C-alpha cells in the first residue's frame, strides 16, 4: 500500500494521471489446480526435492461434510490447498506469480502490478485517462488468459477502476472493457483494508476507522459495569489489543503525524478521539462529563495523535532496515533525497518533519534456513557477574571454542563486544554501535 501511495504522488509531481484497476480472485485457495501449481514451481526453478514434497503433500487429500451430527463419506479433493495451513499462502503465491508478471511479459514498463494473495492491482501512469485505460485493458486481457489457463475465476462485481488526480480540469471518465464487461471509473476503492479515494484525502477511510473503533468501544462498555464485569486491567488490555489496532491499521498511509511539541491533535482525528474517549469512559466507569485529559491520565493511554505518531515512526524506521533489493527501499531513498514542495508523499513528509529518523541504519537481511537447521552456537545470559564467572569456570574449556562476551550495559547508549580465540590467544574488539 505504501508503494501504491508513493507512485500516485510521484505521478502527480510529473503532472500526470495515475490509473489503477483492482480485482479479486474468487475462491483462491479452493481453485488451485495441482498440476498447474507444480508446473509453476518448476518454472520458478524450485528444487526438485521441494517440488516432489509439495506434490506428495497435495496428493490423496480428502474431506468430509458434517450436518446435524451426520458426517458424509470422504470426498476426494483433486484441486485446492488446505484452508488454514501456513503453506497455503506460500503455495498460492507461486500459483498466481505469473499474474503479477503480466506487465513485464507485455513489455509495459509504465504499468505496475501489486498483489497480496488474491487481491491484485494494476497501476499505470500516463498523460491522460484514455491512454491509461488502453494499457490497463491490455493487461486485463492477459489476466483473462492466465485465468483460463489456471482454471481460476475473477469476481466480476469487484472490478474497480480509479483515475487518481487532484486536477479538477482533467478528464477521468474513461472506462475499461474486459470479457464483455465495462468497468466504469469509481471515486473510491477498498484495497487491503484501506479505502483509497480519488484525491487521496482518506476522509472515507477515517470515517470507516472511527466507526470500527466506536463499535468495539461500545462493546467494551457492555461488559464493564460498576458492580460486575471485567476489571480495569483486562478492559485496558482489550483496548490496546483490539480497539486501537483496528483504528490504527495502515496509519502510515492515511495519517501524517504532527511535529514534536504540538499538543493539539489534528482536526481530522476528531472522530478517532471520540471513539477512544468512549472506550476510556467504559474502562474507568466515570461520569460522562469527565475531561479527556483526565481520562488519559487515569487510564495511562496516550492521546490518539501521539499513539499514531509513535506507530508511524516505528514503521518508518522498520522500513529503512529492509534489504536493498526490497521494492520499498527505492521509495525510502527517493523520499529522503527529495526536496520537492509539491504533492509531498507520506514518506517525504516523514523524512522532512523527522530528520533524526533518516540516519543510516543496519540492514536486516533474511536468512533462509531448513526446518531441521540448528544453530552451531549457544547463548547464555547470566543474571549477574558472579553467575557469569561461575558459568565460565564450570564450562569445559574446548580449545576449538570461540567465546564472545558482552556486558550489555549500554553505557552512553552504546554496546561493545569482544571475541577471544584460545587456540592462538587472539583477541578482537568490535567497535561499539549505537542503540536505536
HUMO-V975761 format. One record per pair of residues at least 24 apart in sequence whose C-alpha atoms are under 6 Angstrom apart, sorted by the first residue. I is the first residue (numbers start at 1). J is the second residue. Records with the same first field share a line. If there is no record, write none. Layout:
# HUMO-V975761
I = J ; J
This chain:
# HUMO-V975761
9 = 343 ; 345
16 = 126 ; 127
17 = 125 ; 126 ; 165
18 = 124 ; 125 ; 163 ; 164
19 = 123 ; 124 ; 162 ; 163 ; 164
20 = 122 ; 123 ; 161 ; 162
21 = 121 ; 122 ; 160 ; 161
22 = 120 ; 121 ; 159 ; 160
23 = 120 ; 158 ; 159
24 = 118 ; 119 ; 154 ; 155
25 = 118 ; 153 ; 154
26 = 153 ; 154 ; 155
29 = 80 ; 81
30 = 80
31 = 80
32 = 79 ; 80
33 = 79
34 = 79
37 = 95
129 = 172 ; 174
130 = 174
133 = 176
137 = 176
161 = 185 ; 186
162 = 186
164 = 198
165 = 199
166 = 199
202 = 254
209 = 247
210 = 271 ; 272
213 = 243 ; 247 ; 275
214 = 275
217 = 279
221 = 282
232 = 283
235 = 283
252 = 312
257 = 309
265 = 305
273 = 304
321 = 362 ; 363 ; 364
322 = 363 ; 364
323 = 363 ; 365
399 = 423
